[in-house]
Amino acid sequence: MIKRISLAFILLNLIWSAIAFFVDYKVIGNIPFYFWPFTIICPLFPFLLFILWLREHFRKNTRDLWLSLFSIPPIAYFFGSLIYYPYWMLQNGFNLYAFGQIFWVAFYGIQGIWFSIKRKNDLKYDLVAISYIVISFIIQYFGETYGYFDTSNISNLAMAIIYALIVLLTLAIVLAKRYINIPSPLFSKR
Protein backbone atom coordinates (compact mmCIF):
# COMPACT_ATOMS: atom_id res chain seq x y z
CA MET A 1 0.00 0.00 0.00
CA ILE A 2 2.73 2.45 0.98
CA LYS A 3 4.72 1.64 -2.16
CA ARG A 4 1.61 2.29 -4.28
CA ILE A 5 1.02 5.67 -2.63
CA SER A 6 4.61 6.76 -3.17
CA LEU A 7 4.49 5.47 -6.77
CA ALA A 8 1.29 7.45 -7.39
CA PHE A 9 2.94 10.64 -6.11
CA ILE A 10 6.05 9.95 -8.20
CA LEU A 11 3.95 9.73 -11.35
CA LEU A 12 1.62 12.62 -10.44
CA ASN A 13 4.50 14.99 -9.68
CA LEU A 14 6.31 14.10 -12.88
CA ILE A 15 3.12 14.68 -14.89
CA TRP A 16 2.36 17.86 -12.91
CA SER A 17 5.82 19.24 -13.66
CA ALA A 18 5.63 18.42 -17.39
CA ILE A 19 2.17 19.98 -17.73
CA ALA A 20 3.29 23.10 -15.86
CA PHE A 21 6.32 23.49 -18.08
CA PHE A 22 4.19 23.07 -21.21
CA VAL A 23 1.51 25.53 -20.02
CA ASP A 24 4.01 28.11 -18.73
CA TYR A 25 6.52 27.81 -21.57
CA LYS A 26 5.67 31.24 -23.01
CA VAL A 27 5.93 32.94 -19.61
CA ILE A 28 9.19 31.13 -18.84
CA GLY A 29 10.64 32.33 -22.15
CA ASN A 30 10.14 35.95 -21.07
CA ILE A 31 12.09 35.50 -17.84
CA PRO A 32 15.91 35.62 -18.00
CA PHE A 33 17.27 32.08 -17.53
CA TYR A 34 19.43 33.08 -14.55
CA PHE A 35 16.20 33.94 -12.65
CA TRP A 36 14.59 30.57 -13.40
CA PRO A 37 15.56 28.85 -10.12
CA PHE A 38 13.77 31.67 -8.31
CA THR A 39 10.75 32.22 -10.54
CA ILE A 40 9.59 29.10 -12.42
CA ILE A 41 7.92 27.53 -9.42
CA CYS A 42 5.12 25.51 -11.06
CA PRO A 43 7.38 23.23 -13.12
CA LEU A 44 10.23 23.22 -10.58
CA PHE A 45 8.60 22.26 -7.29
CA PRO A 46 6.61 19.23 -8.51
CA PHE A 47 9.85 17.98 -10.08
CA LEU A 48 11.73 18.40 -6.79
CA LEU A 49 8.91 16.61 -4.96
CA PHE A 50 9.13 13.87 -7.61
CA ILE A 51 12.76 13.41 -6.55
CA LEU A 52 11.79 13.25 -2.84
CA TRP A 53 9.06 10.68 -3.50
CA LEU A 54 11.41 8.65 -5.69
CA ARG A 55 13.97 8.54 -2.91
CA GLU A 56 11.28 7.56 -0.39
CA HIS A 57 9.98 4.86 -2.72
CA PHE A 58 13.43 3.26 -2.93
CA ARG A 59 14.13 3.89 0.76
CA LYS A 60 17.06 6.22 0.12
CA ASN A 61 17.99 8.79 2.73
CA THR A 62 17.63 12.41 1.69
CA ARG A 63 20.06 14.89 3.18
CA ASP A 64 18.42 17.41 5.46
CA LEU A 65 19.50 20.36 3.33
CA TRP A 66 17.86 18.91 0.21
CA LEU A 67 14.78 17.91 2.15
CA SER A 68 14.38 21.49 3.38
CA LEU A 69 15.07 23.06 -0.02
CA PHE A 70 12.67 20.68 -1.78
CA SER A 71 9.80 20.82 0.75
CA ILE A 72 9.70 24.28 2.36
CA PRO A 73 9.53 26.55 -0.74
CA PRO A 74 6.40 24.76 -2.02
CA ILE A 75 4.81 25.58 1.34
CA ALA A 76 5.62 29.27 0.84
CA TYR A 77 4.11 29.34 -2.63
CA PHE A 78 1.05 27.48 -1.37
CA PHE A 79 0.53 30.25 1.19
CA GLY A 80 1.25 32.71 -1.60
CA SER A 81 -1.55 31.28 -3.71
CA LEU A 82 -3.91 31.44 -0.74
CA ILE A 83 -3.10 35.13 -0.26
CA TYR A 84 -2.37 36.39 -3.78
CA TYR A 85 -5.18 34.88 -5.85
CA PRO A 86 -8.06 35.93 -3.58
CA TYR A 87 -6.53 39.42 -3.39
CA TRP A 88 -6.15 39.48 -7.18
CA MET A 89 -9.77 38.36 -7.63
CA LEU A 90 -10.86 41.09 -5.20
CA GLN A 91 -9.21 43.63 -7.52
CA ASN A 92 -10.19 42.05 -10.85
CA GLY A 93 -13.32 40.00 -10.17
CA PHE A 94 -13.71 36.24 -9.89
CA ASN A 95 -11.66 34.27 -12.37
CA LEU A 96 -11.92 30.49 -12.71
CA TYR A 97 -8.30 30.20 -13.90
CA ALA A 98 -7.00 32.10 -10.86
CA PHE A 99 -9.24 30.04 -8.58
CA GLY A 100 -7.87 26.86 -10.14
CA GLN A 101 -4.32 28.05 -9.57
CA ILE A 102 -4.93 27.85 -5.82
CA PHE A 103 -5.62 24.13 -6.15
CA TRP A 104 -2.75 23.64 -8.60
CA VAL A 105 -0.27 25.05 -6.09
CA ALA A 106 -2.04 23.32 -3.18
CA PHE A 107 -1.13 19.97 -4.75
CA TYR A 108 2.57 20.50 -4.18
CA GLY A 109 2.26 22.83 -1.19
CA ILE A 110 0.47 20.21 0.88
CA GLN A 111 3.12 17.65 -0.06
CA GLY A 112 5.75 20.13 1.13
CA ILE A 113 3.93 20.45 4.45
CA TRP A 114 3.70 16.66 4.68
CA PHE A 115 7.42 16.11 4.07
CA SER A 116 8.36 18.98 6.34
CA ILE A 117 6.31 17.69 9.27
CA LYS A 118 7.13 14.02 8.82
CA ARG A 119 10.88 14.44 8.54
CA LYS A 120 12.05 16.88 11.16
CA ASN A 121 15.54 18.08 10.45
CA ASP A 122 18.01 20.62 11.73
CA LEU A 123 16.67 24.17 11.96
CA LYS A 124 19.72 25.57 10.13
CA TYR A 125 18.68 23.75 6.94
CA ASP A 126 15.14 25.03 7.25
CA LEU A 127 16.52 28.55 7.60
CA VAL A 128 18.57 28.03 4.42
CA ALA A 129 15.30 27.19 2.65
CA ILE A 130 13.62 30.27 4.15
CA SER A 131 16.60 32.33 2.92
CA TYR A 132 16.08 30.90 -0.57
CA ILE A 133 12.45 32.03 -0.40
CA VAL A 134 13.42 35.54 0.72
CA ILE A 135 16.07 35.80 -2.03
CA SER A 136 13.51 34.55 -4.54
CA PHE A 137 10.99 37.16 -3.44
CA ILE A 138 13.59 39.96 -3.53
CA ILE A 139 14.60 38.98 -7.08
CA GLN A 140 10.95 38.80 -8.13
CA TYR A 141 10.10 42.11 -6.45
CA PHE A 142 13.00 44.23 -7.68
CA GLY A 143 13.35 42.47 -11.02
CA GLU A 144 9.59 42.58 -11.50
CA THR A 145 9.76 38.96 -12.60
CA TYR A 146 6.73 37.80 -10.67
CA GLY A 147 6.51 34.85 -12.99
CA TYR A 148 2.85 33.99 -13.14
CA PHE A 149 1.48 36.80 -11.01
CA ASP A 150 -0.49 39.46 -12.87
CA THR A 151 0.42 42.56 -10.91
CA SER A 152 -1.12 45.15 -13.22
CA ASN A 153 -3.76 46.19 -10.64
CA ILE A 154 -1.67 45.49 -7.54
CA SER A 155 0.71 48.05 -6.08
CA ASN A 156 4.32 47.22 -5.22
CA LEU A 157 3.51 47.87 -1.57
CA ALA A 158 0.73 45.28 -1.67
CA MET A 159 3.12 42.76 -3.25
CA ALA A 160 5.71 43.48 -0.56
CA ILE A 161 3.07 42.91 2.13
CA ILE A 162 1.96 39.68 0.44
CA TYR A 163 5.57 38.45 0.33
CA ALA A 164 6.12 39.37 3.99
CA LEU A 165 2.98 37.43 4.98
CA ILE A 166 4.11 34.41 2.99
CA VAL A 167 7.53 34.38 4.67
CA LEU A 168 5.99 34.77 8.13
CA LEU A 169 3.47 31.97 7.57
CA THR A 170 6.17 29.67 6.22
CA LEU A 171 8.46 30.47 9.13
CA ALA A 172 5.59 29.70 11.51
CA ILE A 173 5.13 26.24 9.94
CA VAL A 174 8.88 25.59 10.06
CA LEU A 175 9.05 26.48 13.74
CA ALA A 176 5.76 24.79 14.67
CA LYS A 177 6.69 21.49 13.03
CA ARG A 178 9.16 20.85 15.83
CA TYR A 179 6.19 20.40 18.17
CA ILE A 180 3.99 18.32 15.85
CA ASN A 181 4.33 14.56 15.98
CA ILE A 182 2.42 12.47 13.45
CA PRO A 183 3.63 8.86 13.42
CA SER A 184 3.89 7.18 10.02
CA PRO A 185 5.92 4.23 8.74
CA LEU A 186 6.27 5.96 5.35
CA PHE A 187 8.39 8.77 6.76
CA SER A 188 10.33 7.20 9.57
CA LYS A 189 13.95 8.26 9.88
CA ARG A 190 16.25 5.53 8.66
C-alpha positions as CSV (number, residue, x, y, z in Angstrom):
1,M,0.0,0.0,0.0
2,I,2.7,2.4,1.0
3,K,4.7,1.6,-2.2
4,R,1.6,2.3,-4.3
5,I,1.0,5.7,-2.6
6,S,4.6,6.8,-3.2
7,L,4.5,5.5,-6.8
8,A,1.3,7.4,-7.4
9,F,2.9,10.6,-6.1
10,I,6.0,9.9,-8.2
11,L,3.9,9.7,-11.3
12,L,1.6,12.6,-10.4
13,N,4.5,15.0,-9.7
14,L,6.3,14.1,-12.9
15,I,3.1,14.7,-14.9
16,W,2.4,17.9,-12.9
17,S,5.8,19.2,-13.7
18,A,5.6,18.4,-17.4
19,I,2.2,20.0,-17.7
20,A,3.3,23.1,-15.9
21,F,6.3,23.5,-18.1
22,F,4.2,23.1,-21.2
23,V,1.5,25.5,-20.0
24,D,4.0,28.1,-18.7
25,Y,6.5,27.8,-21.6
26,K,5.7,31.2,-23.0
27,V,5.9,32.9,-19.6
28,I,9.2,31.1,-18.8
29,G,10.6,32.3,-22.1
30,N,10.1,36.0,-21.1
31,I,12.1,35.5,-17.8
32,P,15.9,35.6,-18.0
33,F,17.3,32.1,-17.5
34,Y,19.4,33.1,-14.5
35,F,16.2,33.9,-12.6
36,W,14.6,30.6,-13.4
37,P,15.6,28.8,-10.1
38,F,13.8,31.7,-8.3
39,T,10.7,32.2,-10.5
40,I,9.6,29.1,-12.4
41,I,7.9,27.5,-9.4
42,C,5.1,25.5,-11.1
43,P,7.4,23.2,-13.1
44,L,10.2,23.2,-10.6
45,F,8.6,22.3,-7.3
46,P,6.6,19.2,-8.5
47,F,9.9,18.0,-10.1
48,L,11.7,18.4,-6.8
49,L,8.9,16.6,-5.0
50,F,9.1,13.9,-7.6
51,I,12.8,13.4,-6.5
52,L,11.8,13.3,-2.8
53,W,9.1,10.7,-3.5
54,L,11.4,8.7,-5.7
55,R,14.0,8.5,-2.9
56,E,11.3,7.6,-0.4
57,H,10.0,4.9,-2.7
58,F,13.4,3.3,-2.9
59,R,14.1,3.9,0.8
60,K,17.1,6.2,0.1
61,N,18.0,8.8,2.7
62,T,17.6,12.4,1.7
63,R,20.1,14.9,3.2
64,D,18.4,17.4,5.5
65,L,19.5,20.4,3.3
66,W,17.9,18.9,0.2
67,L,14.8,17.9,2.2
68,S,14.4,21.5,3.4
69,L,15.1,23.1,0.0
70,F,12.7,20.7,-1.8
71,S,9.8,20.8,0.7
72,I,9.7,24.3,2.4
73,P,9.5,26.6,-0.7
74,P,6.4,24.8,-2.0
75,I,4.8,25.6,1.3
76,A,5.6,29.3,0.8
77,Y,4.1,29.3,-2.6
78,F,1.0,27.5,-1.4
79,F,0.5,30.2,1.2
80,G,1.2,32.7,-1.6
81,S,-1.6,31.3,-3.7
82,L,-3.9,31.4,-0.7
83,I,-3.1,35.1,-0.3
84,Y,-2.4,36.4,-3.8
85,Y,-5.2,34.9,-5.9
86,P,-8.1,35.9,-3.6
87,Y,-6.5,39.4,-3.4
88,W,-6.2,39.5,-7.2
89,M,-9.8,38.4,-7.6
90,L,-10.9,41.1,-5.2
91,Q,-9.2,43.6,-7.5
92,N,-10.2,42.0,-10.8
93,G,-13.3,40.0,-10.2
94,F,-13.7,36.2,-9.9
95,N,-11.7,34.3,-12.4
96,L,-11.9,30.5,-12.7
97,Y,-8.3,30.2,-13.9
98,A,-7.0,32.1,-10.9
99,F,-9.2,30.0,-8.6
100,G,-7.9,26.9,-10.1
101,Q,-4.3,28.1,-9.6
102,I,-4.9,27.8,-5.8
103,F,-5.6,24.1,-6.2
104,W,-2.8,23.6,-8.6
105,V,-0.3,25.1,-6.1
106,A,-2.0,23.3,-3.2
107,F,-1.1,20.0,-4.7
108,Y,2.6,20.5,-4.2
109,G,2.3,22.8,-1.2
110,I,0.5,20.2,0.9
111,Q,3.1,17.7,-0.1
112,G,5.8,20.1,1.1
113,I,3.9,20.5,4.5
114,W,3.7,16.7,4.7
115,F,7.4,16.1,4.1
116,S,8.4,19.0,6.3
117,I,6.3,17.7,9.3
118,K,7.1,14.0,8.8
119,R,10.9,14.4,8.5
120,K,12.0,16.9,11.2
121,N,15.5,18.1,10.5
122,D,18.0,20.6,11.7
123,L,16.7,24.2,12.0
124,K,19.7,25.6,10.1
125,Y,18.7,23.8,6.9
126,D,15.1,25.0,7.3
127,L,16.5,28.6,7.6
128,V,18.6,28.0,4.4
129,A,15.3,27.2,2.6
130,I,13.6,30.3,4.2
131,S,16.6,32.3,2.9
132,Y,16.1,30.9,-0.6
133,I,12.4,32.0,-0.4
134,V,13.4,35.5,0.7
135,I,16.1,35.8,-2.0
136,S,13.5,34.5,-4.5
137,F,11.0,37.2,-3.4
138,I,13.6,40.0,-3.5
139,I,14.6,39.0,-7.1
140,Q,11.0,38.8,-8.1
141,Y,10.1,42.1,-6.4
142,F,13.0,44.2,-7.7
143,G,13.4,42.5,-11.0
144,E,9.6,42.6,-11.5
145,T,9.8,39.0,-12.6
146,Y,6.7,37.8,-10.7
147,G,6.5,34.9,-13.0
148,Y,2.8,34.0,-13.1
149,F,1.5,36.8,-11.0
150,D,-0.5,39.5,-12.9
151,T,0.4,42.6,-10.9
152,S,-1.1,45.2,-13.2
153,N,-3.8,46.2,-10.6
154,I,-1.7,45.5,-7.5
155,S,0.7,48.0,-6.1
156,N,4.3,47.2,-5.2
157,L,3.5,47.9,-1.6
158,A,0.7,45.3,-1.7
159,M,3.1,42.8,-3.3
160,A,5.7,43.5,-0.6
161,I,3.1,42.9,2.1
162,I,2.0,39.7,0.4
163,Y,5.6,38.5,0.3
164,A,6.1,39.4,4.0
165,L,3.0,37.4,5.0
166,I,4.1,34.4,3.0
167,V,7.5,34.4,4.7
168,L,6.0,34.8,8.1
169,L,3.5,32.0,7.6
170,T,6.2,29.7,6.2
171,L,8.5,30.5,9.1
172,A,5.6,29.7,11.5
173,I,5.1,26.2,9.9
174,V,8.9,25.6,10.1
175,L,9.1,26.5,13.7
176,A,5.8,24.8,14.7
177,K,6.7,21.5,13.0
178,R,9.2,20.9,15.8
179,Y,6.2,20.4,18.2
180,I,4.0,18.3,15.8
181,N,4.3,14.6,16.0
182,I,2.4,12.5,13.5
183,P,3.6,8.9,13.4
184,S,3.9,7.2,10.0
185,P,5.9,4.2,8.7
186,L,6.3,6.0,5.4
187,F,8.4,8.8,6.8
188,S,10.3,7.2,9.6
189,K,13.9,8.3,9.9
190,R,16.3,5.5,8.7
